[in-house]
Amino acid sequence: MSMRPTPLLLACLFALSAAHAAEPPKYPSAKEILDASPDADWRTLDPADTLYMDLPGGRVVIELAPAFAPEHVANIRTLAREGFWNGLAIYRSQDNFVVQFGDADAEDTARAKPLGTAKTKLPAEFARTGDGVSFTRLPDVDGWAPEVGFVDGFPVGRDPKTNEVWLAHCYGALGAGRGGPPDSSNGSELYVVTGQSPRQLDRNITLVARVVKGMELLSAIPRGPEPMGFYENATERTPITAIRLASEVPESERTPLQVLRTDSKTFAAATEARRNRRDSWYVRPAGHIDLCNVPLPVREAKR
């Protein structure tokens, strides 16, 4: 005996089919993409290129950029090995700009802390050639560079006409303070960007590194007075317990971190998921992302 569908059953089946067809496609979130990433898409920080900045509130982990500022990084390694910053302080915190640390008496020759065997003068290292650089480009336009993207995890600008590549002043970038002359930095006075990205500083100051963990310890530091955030009272400064190379720290005391490779398929997919949000909350996907709004995923290294 054959059963023929009733009009009511047909109507119900049609409604279910239409509802199913109307469901929007499911796009994975950036977190879902990262959670599914293969281990090969992550790299472990090199202890020789990692600084630990220990503050009373915790540890700031910094990755150096020797490919962009080799002489500054070499001097910073020397200063760290010889304990130059140990016992000094963060003496400046300017709202929506930077925190700065080093020797607050550096300009007073009678009171300045000796630099030890570190060099007292370095060349400006504002940019480098693009030769031998693996550049992962973002598709979006940028107001500060003809092209922007990433090199080994660092946000960069690039000019194909001049074959120059340079580090960008994004949140968490670490630079070497200088005076008037371009070559007046020695890498002992450093700053970290804690506000909106001051990209006008690109190619005007040597950037040497970026913070990969612990930015909350720097961005929450109380602001100093106007106009530039230098504390008037030394008791307001944040003391630095130590700044050390990870390679000089016993392995049991290190902070084992991995960062996502910016030349990986996972990074490209996660960036696109943030660039063009399609989850239900967003009424209109932007289809655009700023270089400094692309976060670099960090995770604990597997032991």
N, C-alpha and C positions, 0 to 999 in steps of 0.2 A: 504494500500500500504506500503510495507516494504522498509526501507532505508538501503542499504548496505554501510558500510564505504568504502570510496575510498582509494586507495593506499596512496595518499597524506595525508589524515586524519590519517590513521594508522601510517604513519611515524611521524607525528607531535605528536600523542599520545605517541608513543614509546620514542621520544626524551624527552618529558616532564617527562615521568615516569623515564627515566634513569637519568635525571638531578636531580629529586627529590631524587632518591635513592642514588645519589652521594653526597648529602649534608651531611656534617659531623654532628654528634650528637651535640646538644646544651648542654654545661655544664654550670651550674650557676657559676658566679664569687663569690669571697669571699664577696664582698659587697652585692650582691643579696641574698646570704645565710643569712647574718647578718640582712638585711632589712626584711626578712621573719621570723626571729627568734621569738619564743614565749617569753613573759615577764618572764616566769619561768626560762629561761636560763640565766637570768641576776641577779646579786646581788648588793645591795646598800652598799657602803662603811660604815663600822662601825665608827661612830665619835670618839669612844674611841681608835681606832687604826689608826686614820688619822691625819697627821700633815699638817698644812698650813704654808708654808714658803713664807712670803710676802716680795718681793723685789721691788725696785723702778719701775721696768718694769711690775710687775704683780705678780700673785700667782702661786707657785709650790705646787701641791698636792701630798702627799706622803703617801703610805700605809705601816704601820708597820707590822712586822712578828713575833709576840710573840710566835708562835708555834716553831720557830727555834732559837730565841735568847731572851728567856723570861727575863733574868736579865738585858741585855742591854736595851731592850724595856722599862722595868720598870724604869730604870734610866733615859732614854730619856724622858719618860712621866714626871718625876719629874723635870728635867731640863727645859722642855717646860712650865710646870705650873708655875715655879718660874722665868720665863723670862730670862733664862741664855743667849740665843742667841740674844735677842733683843738688837740692837745697835752694834752687832759684824759684821763680814764681811766674804765674800768669799775672801780668801787671796792667793789662788793658782788656776791656770788654766793651766794645762799641755796639750800640743797638743796631740791629739789622745789618751788621757788617762783619766784624772779625773779633776773635780773641787773640792776644799776642803774648808771647812768653820769651823769656831769656833773662839777660842781666839788665835790670832796670837802671844800673849805673854804668852801662857800657860806654856812654859818651863822656864820662868823667875819668880821665886817664889815671887819676890818683886812686880811684875806688873800683875801677873795672876789674872784673874777674879775668885772670889770664886765660888765653885760649889753648895753652899747652902746646902740643906739637901741631895743632891744626893751622892751616894757612890763614893769614890775615886778610888776604885779598883774592877774589875769584872773578873769573870773567862772567859777563852776563850770559845766561843760558835761557833766553826767552823762547827760542824755537829751535827746531832741528830740521834736517833734510828728510824728505819722505823716503829716501833710499833704504831698502831693506825693512820697511815698516809694513806690518800686516794691518791694514785699515778696514774696519767694519763700518760702513757708512749708514747713517740714518737717511730715510727718504725725504725728510722735511727740510724746508728752507730755514735759514738761521740769519739773524741780523748782524752777527759778529764774525762770520766766516763764510767763504764760498761753499764749503762742505763741512759737516760735522759727523762725528761718529766715535768709535772707540778703538784704542790700541792697547792690548793686554790689560783690559779692564779699566783703563783711564779714559775719561771723556776728553776729546780733542777736537780742535779745529784744523782744517787743512785748506791750503790754497794750491790747486794743481798747477797754476801758472808759474808760481815761484818755487814749487816743489818744497814747500814748508809745511811742517806739522807742529802743533804746539798744544800744551795742556791747557784746559779751560778752567776758569775760576767758578766751579760749581760748589755747592754746599759740601763742606768737608774737605775741600782742597787745602793743601798746606803749602805755604810759600815762604820764601826767604826775604825778610824786610831789607830795604836798601835806602840809601840817602838820595842825593841829587844825581850823581853820575850813575849810569847804568851798571857799571862794574863795582859798585860800592858795597856789595853784600859779601859776607863771609860764611853765611849759613848758621850763625849762632843765634840770631834774633828771628824767630819764626812766628807765623800767624796761621790761623785756621778760619776759613770762611764759615760763619755761623748765621748769616742772613741771606737775603735774596742775592742770587749770583751776580757779583760785580764783574761782569764780563769785559767791561772797559779796561780792566787791568790786564787782560790777556796780552801777551807779548810785550808787557811793560815791567813785569816782575818775574823772577825765576820761580816757577812752581816746582816743588821737589818731591811731593808725596800726596797721599790722601788718607783720610781716616776711614777705616773699614769697620771699626766697632768702637763704641763708647762716645759717640757724638753727643748723647744726652748729658754727659758729664761736662761738656764744654758749652753747649748751647744754653744750659740752665744757669750758668755763672751770672751773678748779679751784674748789671750794667754799671760801667763807670760814668762819671759826669760828662756832660757836653763840654767841648765839641767832639772830642775824639775818644772818650772812654778810658783815659788813663786815670788810675786811682790816685787820689791826692794823699791818701793815708796808706802806708805800707801794710797795715793790719788788714786792709780790705782785699789784699791780693790772695790768690789761691796758691798755696805752696806746692811745689813739685817734689815729690818724694824721690823720684829717679826717672831718667830716660835712658833706656838700655836697648841695645840690639838684642833681638830674640836669640840670635846665635850665641850670645854671651850669657844667656839665662839657662840654668839647668832644665833639661827637657821636662822634668816633672812639674816645673813651675811655669811652663809656657801656656799660652792660650791657643789651642789647636784650631785653626780656622781654614775653611776652604771658601773660595770665591768662584762664582760662575764664570766660565770662559765666555768672553764677549764675542768670540768667533764661532760659537756653537749654535746649533739649530734650536736648542732650548732657549738661549738668550733671545734669538730672533723672534721666536714664537711668543715668549713672555712679554717682550717689548711691544709687539703688535697687539697683544691682548690689552695692554695698558693704553696704547696709542689710539685704539679704536674700540672703546668699551661697548659691548653689545648686551650686557646683562639688563634685566628688566628695569632697574632703577633709572638708567640713562634713557632720556627721551630722544636725544640727538647725539650720536657718537661723534667725537671731535675729528677723528681721522688725522690727527696731528699730535706730535709730542715734542716738547722742548728738550734739548740735549741734557740740560741739568735736571730735568724731571724724570730721567730714566734711572731708576735705582739699580745698584749692583747687588744682586743677591749674595748673601753670606750665610754660611752654616758651620756648625761644629764639625770638625774633621772626624771621620770614623777611625776609631782606634783598633 
